[in-house]
Amino acid sequence: MKTRILLALLAVYIAWGSTYLAILYGVESIPPFLLAGTRFLIAGSIVYIWRRLAGDPVPSRVQWRSAGVIGVLLLVGGNGGVTWAEQHVPSGIAALLVAAVPLWMVVLDALRPGGSRPNWRTGLGVLVGLAGIGILVGPSEWSGNHLNLDSLGVAVLLLAALSWAIGSLYSRGADLPSSALLGTGMEMLAGSAGLFLMATVTGEWSRLDLAAVTPRSLGGLAYLIVFGSLVGFVAYTWLLRVAPTPLVATYAYVNPLIAVLLGSLFAQEAFTPRLLLAAAVIVSAVVLINYGRVKSSQPVPSKRLAFAPTSGED
């Protein structure tokens, strides 16, 4: 069992940590919302049909409505925003900004009526995380390292992380099927509909040139479907049943580091001291937040889908 847990954990680390590079390859020749919509339509259809054939009951109308809201928040606002932003921002930077999702979850949970107030560890984690984001996207004069980040892309990534946090909090009390995989398939299908609508509104269909789609973009799309949305999530849901939650939650620390490393190795993205410092600070913040939530007997926020994502990919 220990070996199987280790292998499943490695699968989550690698599958979700590498989705950012796969997205980067995908948007080279496929418009972002069409890329994400196709990914989740195929993956969602596979998961939904599989679970229905396995005997999961037909979802109710209310459950479809809940899945629709979550799919829009997580996959259109969250994953769709990340996919769009990776046209303008390096994949490693995107992963680090998305890793800050637990910060927004803590803040939103504290602000909502009847929400949970953070203990000192969690509050410290939020402050450390904000400092890490500041190091990453703040003025270059702070460190002398010029990352030349696109301000609109950074803003979209921060909004994507906020959307993912709102969707994650909403999902806690939403009426969803008892089968987590069936619910995920429904969310993927609902999210894909929203992503295709966004593609239509932004004119992506007219910009799609199938003859110009590169093998690398097709490979990125296939990787996102198979490893990002299927292998990674199945391994994750299995781990939640058989492994301690704090151990499973370590994906939130490892994924952004893998994304930064892969972006540097395969996409020649910047690997500067400032980036390394920001990564260390943000990951430390996530550790503090998760540790603080465990100490206060609150559940560690779960990632229902692979956006990336961490704490949010995919």
C-alpha positions in Angstrom: 0.0 0.0 0.0 2.8 2.4 0.8 4.3 1.9 -2.6 0.9 2.5 -4.3 0.4 5.7 -2.3 3.9 6.9 -3.3 3.3 6.2 -7.0 -0.1 7.9 -6.9 1.4 10.9 -5.1 4.1 11.1 -7.8 1.5 10.9 -10.4 -0.4 13.9 -8.9 2.9 15.8 -8.5 4.0 15.3 -12.1 0.6 15.3 -13.8 -0.6 18.6 -12.2 2.8 20.2 -12.0 3.4 19.7 -15.8 0.0 21.0 -17.0 1.3 24.5 -17.1 3.9 23.6 -19.7 1.3 21.6 -21.6 -1.0 24.7 -21.7 1.9 26.8 -22.9 2.4 24.4 -25.8 -1.3 24.2 -26.5 -1.9 28.0 -26.8 0.9 28.3 -29.4 -1.5 27.4 -32.2 -4.9 26.8 -30.5 -7.0 29.7 -29.1 -7.1 29.4 -25.3 -10.8 29.0 -24.6 -11.1 26.5 -27.4 -8.1 24.6 -26.0 -9.6 24.5 -22.5 -13.1 23.8 -23.7 -12.0 20.8 -25.9 -9.9 19.5 -23.0 -12.8 19.4 -20.5 -15.4 18.3 -23.0 -13.5 15.1 -23.9 -12.3 14.4 -20.3 -15.7 15.2 -18.8 -17.5 13.0 -21.3 -15.2 10.1 -20.5 -15.5 10.5 -16.7 -19.3 11.0 -16.8 -20.0 8.0 -19.1 -17.6 5.8 -17.1 -19.3 6.6 -13.8 -22.9 6.2 -15.2 -21.9 2.8 -16.6 -20.4 1.9 -13.3 -23.8 2.4 -11.7 -23.8 5.9 -10.3 -27.4 7.3 -10.3 -28.7 9.9 -12.7 -27.9 13.4 -11.2 -30.8 15.6 -10.3 -31.6 19.0 -11.8 -30.3 20.7 -8.6 -27.1 18.8 -8.8 -26.6 19.8 -12.4 -27.2 23.4 -11.4 -24.6 23.2 -8.7 -22.1 21.5 -11.0 -22.8 24.3 -13.5 -22.0 27.0 -11.0 -18.8 25.2 -9.9 -17.8 24.5 -13.5 -18.1 28.1 -14.5 -16.1 29.4 -11.4 -13.4 26.7 -11.5 -13.0 26.0 -15.2 -14.2 29.1 -17.0 -13.0 31.7 -14.6 -10.2 29.7 -13.1 -8.7 27.4 -15.7 -9.9 29.4 -18.6 -8.2 32.5 -17.1 -4.9 30.7 -16.6 -5.0 29.3 -20.2 -5.7 32.7 -21.6 -3.0 34.3 -19.5 -0.3 31.9 -20.5 -0.3 33.6 -23.9 1.4 36.5 -22.1 2.9 35.2 -18.9 5.5 32.4 -18.5 4.1 29.0 -17.3 6.2 29.0 -14.1 5.0 32.4 -13.1 1.4 31.3 -13.8 1.9 28.3 -11.5 3.2 30.4 -8.7 0.4 32.9 -8.8 -2.2 30.1 -9.0 -0.5 28.4 -6.0 -1.7 31.4 -3.9 -5.3 30.2 -4.2 -5.3 29.1 -0.5 -4.6 32.8 0.4 -7.8 33.9 -1.2 -9.8 31.0 0.3 -8.7 32.1 3.8 -9.6 35.7 3.2 -13.0 34.9 1.5 -13.9 32.4 4.2 -13.1 35.0 6.9 -15.2 37.7 5.2 -18.3 35.7 4.4 -21.1 35.6 7.0 -20.6 32.7 9.4 -17.2 32.1 7.9 -14.1 30.7 9.8 -11.7 33.1 11.3 -8.0 32.2 10.7 -5.7 31.3 13.6 -2.3 33.0 13.9 -0.6 30.4 11.7 -3.1 30.8 8.9 -3.0 34.6 9.2 0.8 34.6 9.0 0.6 32.4 6.0 -1.7 34.9 4.2 0.7 37.7 5.0 3.7 35.7 3.8 1.9 34.7 0.6 1.0 38.3 -0.2 4.7 39.2 0.3 5.6 36.4 -2.1 3.3 37.7 -4.7 4.7 41.2 -4.2 8.2 39.9 -4.8 7.1 38.1 -7.9 5.1 40.9 -9.6 6.3 44.0 -7.9 8.5 46.7 -9.5 11.8 45.4 -10.8 13.6 48.1 -8.7 12.9 46.0 -5.7 15.5 43.4 -6.8 17.1 44.5 -10.0 15.8 41.3 -11.8 13.7 42.2 -14.8 11.0 39.5 -15.3 9.1 41.8 -17.7 5.7 40.5 -16.7 2.7 41.4 -18.7 0.4 43.4 -16.3 -2.8 42.3 -17.9 -1.7 38.6 -17.9 -0.8 38.9 -14.2 -4.2 40.6 -13.4 -6.1 37.8 -15.2 -4.1 35.2 -13.2 -5.0 36.8 -9.9 -8.6 37.0 -10.9 -8.5 33.3 -12.0 -7.1 32.3 -8.6 -9.9 34.3 -7.0 -12.5 32.6 -9.1 -11.1 29.2 -8.2 -11.2 30.1 -4.5 -14.9 31.2 -4.8 -15.8 28.1 -6.6 -14.0 25.9 -4.1 -15.8 27.6 -1.2 -19.1 27.3 -2.9 -18.6 23.6 -3.6 -18.4 22.9 0.2 -22.1 23.3 0.6 -23.3 22.6 -2.9 -25.8 19.7 -3.6 -23.6 17.3 -5.7 -23.7 13.6 -6.3 -22.1 11.4 -3.7 -19.7 10.1 -6.3 -16.9 12.6 -6.5 -15.9 11.4 -9.9 -19.4 11.7 -11.3 -19.6 15.3 -9.9 -16.3 16.1 -11.5 -17.4 14.8 -14.9 -20.5 17.0 -14.6 -18.4 20.1 -13.7 -16.1 19.4 -16.6 -19.0 19.2 -19.0 -20.6 22.4 -17.6 -17.3 24.2 -17.7 -16.6 23.2 -21.3 -20.0 24.7 -22.3 -19.0 28.0 -20.7 -15.5 27.9 -22.3 -17.0 27.4 -25.7 -19.3 30.3 -25.1 -16.3 32.4 -24.2 -14.6 31.3 -27.4 -17.6 32.4 -29.4 -17.9 35.8 -27.6 -14.1 36.5 -28.1 -14.1 35.4 -31.8 -11.8 32.4 -31.3 -13.7 30.2 -33.8 -12.8 32.6 -36.7 -9.1 32.6 -35.5 -8.9 28.8 -35.4 -6.8 27.5 -38.3 -6.8 23.7 -38.1 -4.1 23.5 -40.8 -1.8 25.6 -38.7 -2.2 23.6 -35.4 1.2 22.3 -34.6 2.0 18.8 -33.4 3.3 20.3 -30.2 0.0 22.0 -29.5 -1.9 18.8 -30.2 0.5 17.0 -27.9 -0.2 19.6 -25.2 -3.9 19.1 -25.6 -3.7 15.3 -25.4 -1.5 15.6 -22.4 -4.0 17.9 -20.6 -6.8 15.5 -21.3 -5.1 12.2 -20.4 -2.7 13.3 -17.6 -4.1 16.6 -16.4 -7.8 15.8 -16.3 -7.9 12.0 -16.0 -4.8 10.3 -14.5 -4.0 13.1 -12.0 -7.5 13.5 -10.7 -8.2 9.7 -10.4 -5.0 9.3 -8.5 -5.9 12.3 -6.3 -9.4 11.0 -5.4 -7.9 7.6 -4.6 -5.3 9.2 -2.3 -8.0 11.1 -0.4 -9.6 7.8 0.5 -6.4 5.9 1.6 -3.8 8.5 2.6 -3.6 11.2 5.3 -5.0 14.5 4.1 -1.9 16.5 5.0 0.2 14.2 2.9 -2.1 14.6 -0.1 -2.1 18.3 0.4 1.6 18.4 -0.4 0.8 18.6 -4.1 0.1 22.3 -3.5 3.8 22.8 -2.5 5.4 20.6 -5.1 3.3 21.5 -8.3 4.5 25.1 -8.7 8.1 24.1 -8.2 7.8 21.4 -10.9 6.1 23.9 -13.2 8.9 26.5 -12.7 11.6 23.8 -13.3 9.9 22.4 -16.5 9.3 26.0 -17.8 13.0 26.7 -17.4 14.2 23.4 -18.9 11.8 23.1 -21.9 10.5 26.6 -22.6 13.6 28.6 -21.7 11.7 30.7 -19.2 13.6 33.0 -16.8 15.1 31.3 -13.7 16.3 34.3 -11.7 17.1 34.7 -8.0 13.9 36.8 -7.7 11.8 34.0 -9.1 13.4 31.5 -6.7 12.9 33.8 -3.7 9.2 34.4 -4.7 8.7 30.6 -5.1 10.2 29.9 -1.7 8.0 32.5 0.0 4.8 31.5 -1.7 5.3 27.8 -1.1 6.1 28.5 2.5 2.9 30.5 2.8 0.9 27.6 1.5 2.6 25.3 4.0 1.7 27.7 6.9 -1.9 28.0 5.7 -2.5 24.3 5.4 -0.7 23.6 8.7 -2.8 26.3 10.4 -6.0 24.8 9.0 -5.1 21.3 10.2 -4.3 22.7 13.6 -7.7 24.4 13.8 -9.4 21.1 12.7 -10.6 22.6 9.5 -10.4 20.5 6.3 -7.6 21.3 3.9 -9.1 22.7 0.8 -9.4 20.0 -1.8 -8.8 20.4 -5.5 -11.7 19.0 -7.4 -10.1 19.3 -10.8 -6.6 19.3 -12.3 -5.9 23.0 -13.4 -4.4 23.1 -12.7 -4.0 23.8 -11.1 -3.3 24.1 -7.6 -4.8 24.9 -5.0 -6.0 25.3 -8.3 -4.7 23.5 -12.5 -6.0 22.2 -14.0 
